[in-house]
């Protein structure tokens, strides 16, 4: 099997390493992460709609902190899963797609799409800085949707290329 | 290693592949066993916990004790599930990342260190969840977690994380030097 370009391999491995590290942070630094998240919600009281009533504010804060932690958790699972998928798909493109230009487009889309899990890091930060709904919408619109679409487009392109082409000559 | 040779993937050594496949197979068997022996496992865990009331803070009041036992059983089950998921994932990561290291890391000692750390760390880490589950009935949720952390998760997980950053660093260096 041929290997894809070094930059694609690097980005995929980087995502796997980030995914592993996010998992460790989630588990070993949970109290610190939660403390930081609560402090950021308090610092951005107006965007979170805190009103000064202890019971209400505590519930809003807990929901925002939970969403931010979910972002880190999604990053962990997606990075660990998508890294190997990108390496495998890149290898298939390198091995079985006979057209040079098509391969270049697929590599570019896969490399870009490999960054998708970082969208969940943006999601976690955006939720704390811009509020739960606004932050989620920002991350989805500007990071998760474009990068996720790149992966989907690349996979559709790969399927079409595999269906139409002959394997590359050895 | 010549550039032409590194244009195709090189497979990692057979022992590395064997360990990765074994951990994936263990995950599959673990998942199936969780379903097949769910009742037996829960019964064993419950019986073991009831035999150690002090460890679990059981007070002999049914309402209070049932809540404590339920929480411990949920964590016991979660540990088994997390073993299943992490073993499947880490088996794949071991294969993929050692293949990348074998193909693209030139320095022999550095390459061997990466492969060894990823293989040992990646294979050992998921076993920590199995250990946590096994320890919960004997030592309680938190004590079991602390033991699993220091005996397995921190050393083995740490080894895998360090190795993956070493690999990412080696690839970055290779990209810069091109």
Interface residues (C-beta under 8 A of the other chain):
Chain A: X1 X2 X3 X6 X7 X9 X10 X13 X14 X16 X17 X20 X21 X23 X24 X27 X28 X80 X81 X83 X84 X87 X88 X91
Chain B: X6 X7 X8 X9 X89 X92 X93 X96 X97 X100 X103 X104 X149 X153 X154 X157 X158 X160 X161 X164 X165 X167 X168 X171 X172 X174 X175 X178
